[in-house]
């Protein structure tokens, strides 16, 4: 005999499982959706030519010889020679420093310090990789 006063239990576990799967699918596909809008861009009136920015390449070899754009300098006299050279350059010139990996950290930082003290702000250490 069936008891009519008994309340039925709702099993919502399958519903929650289906909703979580749909939510995961939505979260994965939403970032990949792209919307394409047709834009008509205005024509510019002034054309600016791109100028080739001259940069200064400093290379330091294993034996501490320093070459700046195919000119050789000694490590001991580098500070004086670079300050003389930097007087003829613009201070906005980017400088790229390449050093052999067997050099001491302090030696490379000395070259970096000299270039910064000479007034150059765009100094980069270049690595292989």
N, C-alpha and C positions, 0 to 999 in steps of 0.2 A: 504494500500500500504506500502511496506517495503522500508526503507531508507537505501540505500547501502553505504552511507558515514558515517554511525554510526559505532563507534569502539566498539567491544564487551568487556564487563568487565569479567575479570577472577576471579572466586571465589576460592581462595586458602585456605580458612578456613578448609574445610575437609582434605585437604592434610597436613596442619600443625598439625591438631589433630591426624591424623594417625602417623605422624612422631614422635610426642611427646610420644605417647603410645609405639611405637617401641623403642624409646630412653630409656624410663623408664624400659622396659623389659630387654634391654641390660644392663643397669646399675645394675639391680637386679641380673641377672644371671652371669655376668662377674666375680664377686669375688668368686662364688662357683665353677667355672670351675677348674678342676685339670688336670694337665699334668703329665703323668707318664713316667719317663725316666728310662731305665734299666742301673744301675750303677754296676760296678764290683769294689769293694773296695779292696785295697791291704791288705795283712795280716801283722799285727804288729809283730815285732821281739822281743820286750821286753814286758813282762807282769808285770804290777804293781798291787800289792795287795792293796785292799782298807783297810785302818786301821780305827778302830773305834776311833773317836775323843772323848776324855773325856771332858765333860763339867762340869761346876760348877753351881749347882742350889742353889740360895739364896731365901729363903721364909721368908716373914715377916708376922706374925700373928697380930690379932687385938690388943693384949696386948703388942705389940712391941718386942716380942721375935723373934729372928732371928735364923733360922736353915740353916746351910750350910751342905748339904749332911748328914743329920741325926745328926749333932752336934749342940747343942744349944749355942747361944751367947746372951748377953744382949745388949740392944740398946745403953746404956751409954758407954760401953767399946768396942763397935764394931770396931771402927777405929783402935785401938791398936792391937786387936786380929786378925783383918783381915790383917793388914800389916805383922804381924808375920806369918800368914798362907800363904800369898801371896809370901813370900820368898821361899817357897818350890815348887811353881807352875811355869809353863812356862807362859810367858806373852801373848802367842798366844792362851791360853785356852779360849774358849767362856764361858761367864757368862750369865746365865738366871736369872733375878730377877722377882719373883712373890710376889705381895703384896696384902693384903686384901683391898677391895675397901673402907672401912671405915677409913683408915689411912689418915692422912694429906698429902698433896702433898709435903710439905717440908721435911717430914720424909723419903719419898721414894727417893726424890732427894738427900738427904744426903747420903743414901746408894749408890746411883749411883755415887755421887761425890767421895766417899771413894774408890770405885772400880776403877774409872778412874784415880785417883791420885796414886793408887798403880801400875799403868803401864799397866793395861789391856785395850785393845782397842776394843775387840769384846764383848760388853756388850749390852744385849737386855732386854727390859721390856716385860714380857709375859702377855697377857691378855686372858680372856676366851671368845672366839668368833671370 
